[in-house]
Amino acid sequence: PIDYGDLSATYWTSPTLGTPDYFNICTSNINIGVPDNSWGTQSAFTGNAYIGFAAYAPYEYLEYIQVSLTQPLLAGHKYHVSFYVSLVDKSRYAIKEIGAFFSPTEINTGTGDPLLFVPQVEFSDSIITDTIGWVNIKGDFTAQGNERYLIIGNFHNPQNTNVAEVNDINNQIRYYYI
């Protein structure tokens, strides 16, 4: 990656005008490095990289990541999804609602507005405040059939998002590594 908003992770895109960030150990830009970057310090869960995204903002700007599946999901088949997130050190707030939505079509809204889909898997235990470790978001679901894309993010508008202040930092974005 060269700078913020550079989602140069192979196969991953943004379904909105939101600009998730790609962090990698190989970059020469210290703001988007791994483990140290402008948001704090976090080693990758595996490998040398991760993506960062704004999971909540009071002005309804959210970021998501999207990837095409290698083959469509089959109707009536049960699937398991699992991924890990970590709240950045320099986030003022934390949220609970991070999930996975499987879509039959590629999403490209052309806006930064929230995607108000009903995710097939969503974290429901508590507000995700861990800045040291990685929190596993996982679940099982039965496919409707022909889902071809996975989108990860917060699928709630700000009024329906559980938020907690975790740091006295002068910013409004709730930002997570994935």
N, C-alpha and C positions, 0 to 999 in steps of 0.2 A: 504494500500500500504506500501511496505517496502522501496523502493528507486525509483529513476528516471527510466523511461522505464517500470515500473511495471503497466501494463494496466490490473489491476485486477477488473475492473468494470464489473459486470456480463453482459454477452452477447456481450460485445464490444471487437473487435479485431483490429489489424492493417493489412491492405491489402498489405503493402509493408514492407521492412526491417526497415522503420522508427519506432521510438520508442516514441509514444505519452505517456504522463505522467498522472497518476491518482492521484488526490489530494483529501484528505479527512480529515475531522475534527478529526477523530479517530486515525490517525497515530501518532507514537511516533517520527517520523523523521520530524524535523522542516522544512526541505527543501521542503517537499511536503504536508504541512498542509493547512488547511483552517481556517481562512481567510489569515493568514500570511504564506508565503513560500519564497523560494529563488528568485522568479520572482517579488515579490511585495505583495500587500495586496488586496484581493478581496473576498467578501462574495459570497457564492453560490447564484445563481439566485433563486433556490428553493432547499430544502434539505440541505445536509451537504457535498457535493462533486461536483467536476467538472473534466474535462479532459483538459490538455494543449497540444497544438500541434504546431509544426513549420510550419507556413503557407507559408513561403518563405525563401529561402536562395540563395545567388548568385551562388552557386556551384551546383544547381539543386538537392538538397536534400530536400524533403518535407515529412511531416507526415500527415496521414489521420486516421480517425476512421471509422469502419465498423460494422454494426449490421444486423443480419438476421431479416426479417419482420415476423410477426406471421402468415401471409398468403400472397400469391402472389397477386400483383395488377392485376386488371381486365382491359382488353383492352377496350379503349374508355371511361373509367370512369375518371372523374376529381378528383384529389386529392390535398390536401393542406398540405404543409410542413412548419414548423416553428421551429426555434431554436435560441438560443441567444449566442453571443460571446462578449468577452471583451479583449482588448489589454492589455498585462501585463505591469506593471509599468516600468520594466527594458528592454523594447524593444527599440532598436534604430530606427527601421523603422516600418511603418504600410502599409497595403495593402488594396485593394478593393475587390479582387476576391475570396470570400469564398462562396462555394455553396454546393449543395446536388445532388448527382448522384444516380439514382436507377438502379441497375444491375440485369439481370436475373440469373447471376452466382456469386458465391463467388469469389472475386479477391484475389490473392496471387501471387504477381509478383516475389518475391525473390530478389528485388532490392530496392534501396531508391530513384529511379527515379520518376519524376512527373507522375501522372496518367493524361493523356491528353484526358479524356473523355469530352463530352459536357454535363455539368450538366443541369438537368431539371429545377432547381431553383438556381439562383446566385444573390448575392448582387450587385446592380448596382448604388446605390445612390451616394456614395462618399467613399473616403478612410476611413477605420474604425480605428479611433484614440481614441475612448473613453476608458479610463482606470479606470473610476470611476463607470459608469453604465454598462448596458448590451445592446447591439444592436441586435434588432430582425431581423433575416434573414428569409424571408418568401416568399411564392409564390404558385401559383396554376399551375398544369400541367395535361395533359391528358396522361394516361399510354398507352404504346404500348401493354402491357399485359405480365404477367408472371415475372415481376420484383420481385425479392425476397430479395435483399440486398440494404441497404442504406449506402452510403459512403459520408462523409463530409470532405471537405478540399479545397485546391486551385488546380484547374484543368488546370492551365496555366503554361507554362514554364517561366523561369525568364524574358525572353525578352518580353513577352506579359502580364506581371503583372504590374499594376499601383502601384508604391511605393513612399512613402514620408518619409523623415527623420523627426522624431518627438522628439528625444532625442539625446543629445551628449554623448552617452554611447559607450564604446568600445566592441561592439558585432555586429554580422552581421545577427543574426536570428530574424525573425519576428514571434513572438510567441503570441498565443491567448489562452484564456480559452474558453471552450464551456460548 
